[in-house]
Amino acid sequence: MSRPKLPSDLKQSFRESLRNRSDVPLPYKVNTEKSTRRRDELVSDWPEFDRVRDRVTTRRREALENLDALHTQLKANWEKNGVQLHEAKDAEAACEIILSILQKENADRLLKSKTMVSEEIGLNEYLENHGIQPIETDLGEYIVQLRKEAPSHITMPAMHLTRDDVGHLFEEKLGIPFTNDPPELTKVARKTLRKEFLAAKVGLCGVNFAVAETGHIVTVTNEGNGRMVTTMPRVVIALMGMERVTQSLEDVAQLWQLLALSATGQKATVYLNLQHSPSTGPAGPEEIHVVLLDNGRSRIYADPELNEVLRCIRCGACLNVCPVYRQVGGHPYGGTYPGPIGEVFTPALLGIEQAPDHPFASSLCGACEQICPVSIPIPELLLRLRDRKVQSGKTGKGEDLLWKQFETVMMKETRYRKASNLARGVQRILPASMLPVPGWTNHRDTPRFAGKSFRTLWEQKKRETDDE
C-alpha cells in the first residue's frame, strides 16, 4: 500500500467523489450517523458528562503547557522500567529506527496493531521497499491493506465499505466462497491471522496515551489483536506522537471514557491495554521500544495560534458529525487525517502551502467543536488557517480581483447603492439559471434579492411615521 498523497486540487477530489458515488445509502453516512446517535444517547443519560469533559479538556491543556516537564518525567520512568527510547525528528528517521530493530531480530515481517501514526510516516510502504512484510491485524486495517488503499476514517478504517465489498474481497484474496455474513467474515480473518500471531518476532502498536507519572503505555482497542501484538512477540515497538503524553492513570481513566463514548458510542472499549515494562516471566515481550515521533509537532507546539490541535485524542467524532465528510468520505482529503481535524492538522503539520485548500473544506457549522471531547475550537483554527492562506498572497487572481471590487463598492455609500440597485434590477429581468454563482449554483438556486432594500424600507417607514 502506498502512502496517501494530498490531492493537487481538493475541490476536484471532492467533486469526483460526489460524481462517482452510487445511489445506495452511503456507508460513511450511515455509519457515522449510527455512531453519533449512540454517543448522544449515552451523553443524555450521563449527568456528569459536561463536568468530566471540562476536566479532561483542562488536563489536556495543562499537559501541553507542561509538555517538556512531562516528557522529562516520562523518559525517566521509561528508563527505570527498562523501556528503550528512540526519538525520531521526522518520518524518515522513525522508519529507519523501526527497520533497524526488525533487522536486528532477523524479522521478515512486522505484526501491527492499528496506528494512524504509522500511516502518517508511510511505514508500510517503507518496509515493503526493504523486503519486510507489514501485516495489519486490526480487522478494518486488514481489509484496507488487502485492498491496497488507505483508511477512510480515524477509528473505523474500512467504514466506507459494505459487507458485500468485504465478501468479494475475501473471496478474491483469501480464496473462500462468497459470503457477506459479518461473523463468518470475521472468523475467516481471525483464522488467517492466527498463524501470524504465533510466528511473529516483532509487534508494533500505536499509543493512545503515555502516562508521565508511571511510564505506562496505553492502547485502547475493541479487538483482541492489540493485546496479542503487544504480548506474543519477543520484541514490541510502540510508535507514539510526542503530544500523546498525559499526567496520571486517573487522567487515563477519564480520557478512556470520553474516547470510547465519542468514537463509537460505547461506555467503554473492550480492551484497555497498559504496558509498563518488559516481562520477566514466561509470557510477554522481552524488549519494549518506544519510537517518539516529532515530524512537525514541535513546530505546531510552538505556534500559539494552532497548538490547541495537539489536544486531539483521535476519537474521530468530528468526522462523524461533519456534513462534508458524511457526503464525500475520507479518501478525497488525501493525506492521513481526513475530516475537520485533518483540515486543521494536515496544514498545521505540513504547512499551509502544502495543503492550501484544506481549511476551506468546511461549512464552519461548529458541530465538530460541539462534539469534540476535549473542546478543540476547530472552526476558529480553520479561520486562522484561512487567514494565513490569504496572507500568503497565493490566492487566485480572479479571487483577488473580486475582493478588490467588493472593497471599492463597500467603501462608499453611493457606489453601494448603485451596485445593489443594479443587481436587483438585473435579477428581475434575467432568470436564475442565467446568473450562476461559482460553486453555489452547482447545487442550489441563485440567492434572490429582496424586492426593496432595507434603506428604502427604512425611509418609507420614516415618511409614514412623519405623516402621522
C-alpha positions as CSV (number, residue, x, y, z in Angstrom):
1,M,0.0,0.0,0.0
2,S,1.4,3.4,-1.0
3,R,1.5,6.3,1.3
4,P,-1.6,8.5,0.8
5,K,-0.8,11.7,-1.1
6,L,-2.6,15.1,-0.8
7,P,-4.7,15.9,-3.9
8,S,-3.4,18.7,-6.1
9,D,-6.9,20.0,-6.3
10,L,-9.0,19.3,-3.2
11,K,-12.2,20.7,-4.7
12,Q,-11.9,18.5,-7.8
13,S,-11.2,15.5,-5.5
14,F,-14.5,16.2,-3.7
15,R,-16.4,16.7,-6.9
16,E,-15.1,13.3,-8.2
17,S,-16.3,11.6,-5.0
18,L,-19.7,13.1,-5.3
19,R,-19.9,12.3,-9.0
20,N,-18.8,8.7,-8.7
21,R,-20.9,7.6,-5.7
22,S,-23.8,5.2,-6.2
23,D,-27.4,5.6,-5.4
24,V,-27.3,3.1,-2.5
25,P,-27.1,4.6,1.1
26,L,-23.5,5.9,1.6
27,P,-21.7,3.6,4.1
28,Y,-19.8,6.5,5.6
29,K,-23.0,8.5,6.1
30,V,-24.9,5.6,7.6
31,N,-22.1,4.5,9.9
32,T,-21.2,8.0,11.1
33,E,-24.8,8.7,11.9
34,K,-25.1,5.5,13.8
35,S,-22.1,6.2,16.0
36,T,-23.2,9.8,16.7
37,R,-26.7,8.6,17.6
38,R,-25.3,6.1,20.1
39,R,-23.0,8.7,21.5
40,D,-25.8,11.2,22.0
41,E,-27.9,8.6,23.8
42,L,-25.2,7.9,26.3
43,V,-24.5,11.6,26.9
44,S,-28.1,12.2,27.6
45,D,-28.0,9.5,30.3
46,W,-24.8,10.8,31.8
47,P,-25.5,13.8,34.1
48,E,-21.8,14.3,34.8
49,F,-20.7,14.5,31.1
50,D,-20.1,18.2,30.9
51,R,-18.2,18.3,34.1
52,V,-16.0,15.4,33.0
53,R,-15.4,16.9,29.6
54,D,-14.4,20.2,31.2
55,R,-12.0,18.5,33.5
56,V,-10.4,16.4,30.7
57,T,-10.1,19.5,28.5
58,T,-8.4,21.4,31.3
59,R,-6.0,18.5,32.0
60,R,-5.1,18.1,28.3
61,R,-4.5,21.8,28.1
62,E,-2.2,21.6,31.2
63,A,-0.4,18.6,29.8
64,L,0.5,20.6,26.6
65,E,1.5,23.6,28.6
66,N,3.9,21.5,30.6
67,L,4.9,19.1,27.8
68,D,8.7,19.4,28.4
69,A,8.4,18.6,32.1
70,L,6.1,15.7,31.5
71,H,8.5,14.3,28.8
72,T,11.3,14.5,31.3
73,Q,9.3,12.6,33.9
74,L,8.1,10.1,31.3
75,K,11.6,9.4,29.9
76,A,12.9,8.9,33.4
77,N,10.2,6.3,34.2
78,W,10.8,4.5,30.9
79,E,14.5,4.2,31.7
80,K,13.7,2.9,35.2
81,N,11.1,0.5,33.8
82,G,13.6,-0.9,31.2
83,V,11.8,0.6,28.1
84,Q,14.2,1.6,25.3
85,L,13.5,5.1,23.9
86,H,14.2,6.2,20.4
87,E,13.5,9.8,19.4
88,A,12.6,10.5,15.7
89,K,12.6,14.0,14.4
90,D,10.7,13.1,11.2
91,A,9.1,10.2,9.3
92,E,12.3,9.0,7.7
93,A,14.1,8.7,11.0
94,A,11.2,6.8,12.5
95,C,11.1,4.4,9.7
96,E,14.8,3.8,9.9
97,I,14.7,3.1,13.6
98,I,11.9,0.6,13.2
99,L,13.7,-1.1,10.3
100,S,16.9,-1.4,12.4
101,I,15.0,-3.1,15.2
102,L,13.5,-5.6,12.7
103,Q,16.8,-6.3,11.1
104,K,18.5,-6.9,14.5
105,E,15.8,-9.5,15.1
106,N,16.2,-11.0,11.6
107,A,12.4,-10.5,11.2
108,D,11.0,-10.6,7.7
109,R,7.6,-9.3,8.8
110,L,6.1,-6.8,11.3
111,L,2.8,-7.6,13.1
112,K,0.9,-4.4,13.5
113,S,-1.9,-3.2,15.7
114,K,-3.8,-0.1,14.5
115,T,-1.8,3.1,14.4
116,M,-2.5,6.3,12.4
117,V,1.0,7.5,13.1
118,S,2.4,4.6,11.0
119,E,0.1,5.8,8.2
120,E,1.5,9.3,8.6
121,I,5.1,8.2,8.2
122,G,4.4,5.8,5.4
123,L,5.8,2.8,7.3
124,N,4.1,0.0,5.4
125,E,5.5,1.2,2.0
126,Y,8.9,1.8,3.5
127,L,9.1,-1.7,5.0
128,E,7.9,-3.3,1.8
129,N,10.6,-1.5,-0.1
130,H,13.2,-3.0,2.3
131,G,11.9,-6.6,1.9
132,I,9.8,-6.7,5.1
133,Q,6.1,-7.5,5.1
134,P,3.9,-5.4,7.4
135,I,0.8,-7.2,8.5
136,E,-2.2,-5.3,9.8
137,T,-4.2,-7.2,12.4
138,D,-7.0,-4.8,13.2
139,L,-9.9,-6.1,11.1
140,G,-10.6,-2.8,9.4
141,E,-6.9,-2.1,8.7
142,Y,-6.5,-5.7,7.4
143,I,-9.4,-5.2,5.0
144,V,-8.0,-1.9,3.5
145,Q,-4.5,-3.4,3.4
146,L,-5.9,-6.2,1.2
147,R,-7.5,-3.6,-1.0
148,K,-4.2,-1.7,-1.2
149,E,-5.8,1.6,0.0
150,A,-5.6,3.9,2.9
151,P,-8.0,4.0,5.8
152,S,-11.0,6.3,5.3
153,H,-11.7,7.1,8.9
154,I,-9.5,7.6,12.0
155,T,-11.2,4.9,14.2
156,M,-13.2,2.9,11.5
157,P,-10.7,2.4,8.7
158,A,-13.0,0.4,6.4
159,M,-16.3,2.1,7.2
160,H,-16.6,3.2,3.6
161,L,-17.2,-0.4,2.5
162,T,-20.3,-2.6,2.6
163,R,-20.4,-6.2,3.7
164,D,-20.7,-7.2,0.1
165,D,-17.5,-5.4,-0.7
166,V,-15.7,-7.3,2.1
167,G,-17.2,-10.6,1.0
168,H,-16.0,-10.2,-2.6
169,L,-12.6,-9.1,-1.3
170,F,-12.1,-12.2,0.9
171,E,-13.4,-14.4,-2.0
172,E,-10.7,-12.9,-4.3
173,K,-7.8,-12.6,-1.8
174,L,-8.3,-15.4,0.6
175,G,-10.0,-18.0,-1.7
176,I,-13.2,-18.5,0.3
177,P,-16.7,-18.9,-1.1
178,F,-18.5,-15.6,-1.2
179,T,-20.4,-14.7,2.0
180,N,-21.5,-11.3,3.3
181,D,-22.1,-12.5,6.8
182,P,-20.0,-10.4,9.2
183,P,-19.4,-13.1,11.9
184,E,-18.3,-15.5,9.2
185,L,-16.0,-12.9,7.6
186,T,-14.5,-12.1,11.0
187,K,-13.9,-15.8,11.6
188,V,-12.0,-16.1,8.3
189,A,-9.8,-13.1,9.1
190,R,-9.2,-14.5,12.6
191,K,-8.1,-17.9,11.3
192,T,-5.9,-16.3,8.7
193,L,-4.1,-14.0,11.1
194,R,-3.8,-16.6,13.9
195,K,-0.7,-18.2,12.4
196,E,0.9,-14.8,12.1
197,F,0.4,-14.1,15.8
198,L,2.0,-17.4,16.7
199,A,5.1,-16.8,14.4
200,A,5.7,-13.1,15.0
201,K,9.1,-11.9,16.3
202,V,8.2,-8.2,16.4
203,G,5.0,-6.4,17.0
204,L,4.1,-2.7,16.7
205,C,1.3,-0.8,18.3
206,G,0.2,2.8,18.4
207,V,0.0,4.8,21.7
208,N,-3.3,6.4,22.8
209,F,-1.7,7.8,25.9
210,A,1.7,7.6,27.7
211,V,1.5,8.2,31.5
212,A,4.2,10.5,32.8
213,E,3.7,9.6,36.4
214,T,4.2,5.9,35.9
215,G,5.6,5.3,32.4
216,H,2.6,3.2,31.3
217,I,2.0,2.9,27.6
218,V,-1.8,2.8,27.0
219,T,-3.6,1.4,24.0
220,V,-7.4,1.4,23.6
221,T,-9.0,-1.2,21.3
222,N,-12.1,-3.2,20.6
223,E,-10.3,-6.3,19.2
224,G,-8.0,-8.8,20.9
225,N,-5.4,-8.3,18.2
226,G,-4.0,-5.2,20.1
227,R,-3.2,-7.3,23.2
228,M,-1.8,-10.2,21.2
229,V,0.5,-7.9,19.2
230,T,1.9,-6.4,22.4
231,T,2.3,-9.7,24.4
232,M,3.1,-12.6,22.0
233,P,6.2,-11.3,20.1
234,R,9.6,-11.2,21.8
235,V,10.0,-7.5,20.8
236,V,7.3,-4.8,20.9
237,I,7.6,-1.4,19.3
238,A,5.3,1.4,20.4
239,L,5.0,4.3,17.9
240,M,4.0,7.5,19.6
241,G,3.3,11.1,18.6
242,M,5.1,13.4,21.1
243,E,1.8,15.0,22.1
244,R,0.2,11.9,23.4
245,V,1.5,12.2,27.0
246,T,-0.8,12.6,29.9
247,Q,-0.2,13.2,33.6
248,S,-1.6,10.2,35.6
249,L,-3.6,7.0,35.4
250,E,-6.5,8.9,36.9
251,D,-6.4,11.1,33.7
252,V,-6.3,8.0,31.6
253,A,-9.5,6.7,33.2
254,Q,-11.5,9.7,32.1
255,L,-9.8,10.0,28.7
256,W,-10.7,6.4,28.1
257,Q,-14.3,7.0,28.9
258,L,-14.6,10.0,26.6
259,L,-12.6,8.3,23.8
260,A,-14.9,5.3,23.7
261,L,-18.0,7.4,24.0
262,S,-17.0,9.9,21.3
263,A,-15.6,7.3,18.8
264,T,-18.2,4.6,18.7
265,G,-20.9,5.4,21.3
266,Q,-19.6,2.9,23.8
267,K,-19.4,3.2,27.6
268,A,-16.0,1.6,27.4
269,T,-13.9,-0.2,24.8
270,V,-13.5,-4.0,25.0
271,Y,-9.8,-3.7,25.8
272,L,-7.7,-1.2,27.7
273,N,-4.1,-2.4,27.4
274,L,-1.3,-1.0,29.7
275,Q,2.3,-1.8,29.1
276,H,4.7,-1.0,31.9
277,S,8.0,-2.8,31.4
278,P,9.5,-5.9,29.6
279,S,8.3,-9.2,31.0
280,T,10.5,-11.1,33.5
281,G,8.3,-14.2,33.3
282,P,7.4,-16.8,30.6
283,A,4.9,-14.5,28.8
284,G,5.1,-11.0,27.4
285,P,7.8,-9.2,25.4
286,E,11.4,-9.3,26.5
287,E,12.0,-5.9,24.9
288,I,9.8,-2.8,24.6
289,H,10.9,0.0,22.3
290,V,9.2,3.4,22.1
291,V,9.7,5.5,18.9
292,L,8.8,9.0,20.0
293,L,7.9,11.0,16.8
294,D,8.1,14.7,16.3
295,N,7.5,15.1,12.5
296,G,6.4,18.7,12.7
297,R,4.7,18.5,16.1
298,S,7.2,20.7,17.9
299,R,6.6,23.4,15.2
300,I,2.8,23.2,16.0
301,Y,3.6,23.2,19.7
302,A,5.5,26.5,19.3
303,D,2.6,28.1,17.3
304,P,0.2,29.8,19.7
305,E,-2.5,30.1,17.1
306,L,-2.6,26.4,16.2
307,N,-1.2,24.4,19.1
308,E,-4.6,23.6,20.6
309,V,-5.0,21.0,17.8
310,L,-2.4,18.9,19.7
311,R,-5.1,18.2,22.4
312,C,-6.8,15.8,19.9
313,I,-7.2,12.2,21.2
314,R,-8.1,10.8,17.7
315,C,-11.6,9.7,18.5
316,G,-13.0,10.7,15.1
317,A,-16.2,12.2,16.5
318,C,-15.7,15.4,14.4
319,L,-15.7,13.3,11.3
320,N,-18.9,11.6,12.4
321,V,-20.9,14.9,12.6
322,C,-19.2,16.8,9.7
323,P,-21.7,17.4,6.8
324,V,-18.8,17.5,4.3
325,Y,-17.2,14.2,5.5
326,R,-20.6,12.5,5.5
327,Q,-21.1,13.3,1.8
328,V,-17.6,12.6,0.4
329,G,-16.0,10.2,2.9
330,G,-12.3,10.2,3.9
331,H,-10.3,9.4,0.8
332,P,-10.9,12.6,-1.1
333,Y,-9.0,14.5,1.6
334,G,-5.8,12.6,0.8
335,G,-3.0,12.5,3.4
336,T,-3.5,10.7,6.7
337,Y,-6.1,12.6,8.6
338,P,-9.5,13.3,7.0
339,G,-12.5,15.4,8.2
340,P,-12.4,18.5,10.4
341,I,-9.4,17.5,12.4
342,G,-7.5,16.8,9.3
343,E,-8.4,20.1,7.8
344,V,-6.5,21.7,10.7
345,F,-3.8,19.1,11.5
346,T,-2.7,18.5,7.9
347,P,-1.8,22.1,7.0
348,A,-0.5,22.7,10.6
349,L,1.8,19.7,10.2
350,L,2.9,20.2,6.6
351,G,2.5,24.0,6.2
352,I,-0.4,25.9,4.6
353,E,1.5,25.9,1.3
354,Q,1.3,22.1,1.1
355,A,-2.5,21.9,2.0
356,P,-3.9,25.3,1.0
357,D,-7.4,24.2,0.4
358,H,-7.9,22.0,3.5
359,P,-9.0,24.9,5.8
360,F,-11.8,25.8,3.2
361,A,-13.3,22.2,3.1
362,S,-15.7,23.1,5.9
363,S,-19.1,24.7,6.3
364,L,-18.0,26.2,9.7
365,C,-21.2,24.9,11.2
366,G,-19.5,24.3,14.5
367,A,-20.7,20.7,15.0
368,C,-17.1,19.5,15.3
369,E,-16.3,21.7,18.2
370,Q,-19.6,20.9,19.9
371,I,-18.9,17.2,19.9
372,C,-15.2,17.3,20.5
373,P,-14.4,15.5,23.8
374,V,-11.5,17.9,24.5
375,S,-13.2,21.0,23.2
376,I,-10.8,21.9,20.4
377,P,-12.1,25.1,18.7
378,I,-11.8,23.7,15.2
379,P,-13.8,26.4,13.4
380,E,-11.6,29.1,14.9
381,L,-8.5,27.2,13.9
382,L,-9.8,26.9,10.4
383,L,-10.4,30.6,10.2
384,R,-6.8,31.3,11.4
385,L,-5.5,28.9,8.7
386,R,-7.7,30.6,6.1
387,D,-6.2,33.9,7.0
388,R,-2.7,32.5,6.6
389,K,-3.7,31.3,3.1
390,V,-4.9,34.8,2.2
391,Q,-1.9,36.5,3.8
392,S,0.4,34.2,1.8
393,G,-0.7,36.1,-1.3
394,K,-1.3,32.8,-3.2
395,T,-5.0,33.2,-3.7
396,G,-6.2,33.1,-7.3
397,K,-6.0,36.3,-9.4
398,G,-9.8,36.1,-10.0
399,E,-10.5,36.0,-6.3
400,D,-8.1,38.9,-5.6
401,L,-9.9,41.0,-8.3
402,L,-13.3,40.1,-6.9
403,W,-12.5,41.2,-3.4
404,K,-10.8,44.4,-4.6
405,Q,-14.0,45.3,-6.5
406,F,-16.1,44.4,-3.4
407,E,-13.9,46.7,-1.3
408,T,-14.3,49.5,-3.8
409,V,-18.1,49.2,-3.8
410,M,-18.4,48.8,0.0
411,M,-16.2,51.8,0.9
412,K,-18.5,54.4,-0.5
413,E,-22.3,54.7,0.2
414,T,-23.2,55.9,-3.3
415,R,-21.4,53.1,-5.0
416,Y,-23.0,50.6,-2.7
417,R,-26.5,52.0,-3.5
418,K,-25.9,51.9,-7.3
419,A,-24.4,48.4,-7.2
420,S,-27.3,46.9,-5.2
421,N,-29.9,48.7,-7.2
422,L,-28.2,47.5,-10.5
423,A,-28.0,43.9,-9.1
424,R,-31.7,43.9,-8.0
425,G,-32.8,45.2,-11.4
426,V,-30.7,42.7,-13.4
427,Q,-32.1,39.8,-11.2
428,R,-35.7,40.9,-12.0
429,I,-35.0,40.7,-15.7
430,L,-32.9,37.6,-16.0
431,P,-33.9,34.0,-14.8
432,A,-31.9,32.4,-12.0
433,S,-30.3,30.0,-14.5
434,M,-28.5,32.8,-16.2
435,L,-27.0,34.2,-13.0
436,P,-24.6,31.5,-11.9
437,V,-22.5,31.9,-8.7
438,P,-19.4,29.7,-9.0
439,G,-19.8,26.8,-6.6
440,W,-23.1,27.9,-5.1
441,T,-25.4,27.4,-8.0
442,N,-24.0,24.0,-8.9
443,H,-26.4,22.6,-6.3
444,R,-28.8,25.4,-5.4
445,D,-30.6,28.4,-6.9
446,T,-29.1,31.9,-7.1
447,P,-30.0,33.8,-3.9
448,R,-32.8,36.3,-4.6
449,F,-32.5,39.9,-3.5
450,A,-35.4,41.5,-1.5
451,G,-37.8,43.4,-3.6
452,K,-36.9,46.6,-1.8
453,S,-33.6,47.4,0.0
454,F,-33.5,47.9,3.8
455,R,-32.7,51.6,3.2
456,T,-35.7,52.0,1.0
457,L,-38.0,50.3,3.5
458,W,-36.5,52.4,6.4
459,E,-37.0,55.7,4.5
460,Q,-40.6,54.6,3.6
461,K,-41.3,53.7,7.2
462,K,-39.9,57.1,8.3
463,R,-42.1,59.0,5.9
464,E,-45.2,57.2,7.1
465,T,-44.3,58.0,10.7
466,D,-43.8,61.7,9.9
467,D,-47.1,61.8,8.0
468,E,-48.9,60.6,11.2
